[in-house]
Amino acid sequence: LASPLPALRSASPTVVSHGTGNFRLTLHGSGFLPGSVVTWNSKAVPASYVNENELTVYVTKSTIAAAGTADLVVKNPTPGGGKSNALAFTVK
């Protein structure tokens, strides 16, 4: 059975202040699988599967130490699968 192509629609929260502590980020979209991998600026981050439309990501304090924009991408395993669109996440 081929994996679906994931798609990212939004993240919650939508912005976080740099220098704050660890936090949980919820990603909303479609085509998520228990084997989906989330990357933050091309670096894999720990993610938990909630359902086909929701993943949660554990973001560490060191990841948000500086202000900027991060590209979040979800990748599903082969066969099929592939990478989602990039979702820009703001660290203010």
Secondary structure, DSSP 8 states (H G I E B T S, - for coil): --B---EEEEEESSEE-TT---EEEEEEEE---TT-EEEETTEEE-EEEEETTEEEEEE-GGGGSS-EEEEEEEEE-SSB-EE---EEEEE-
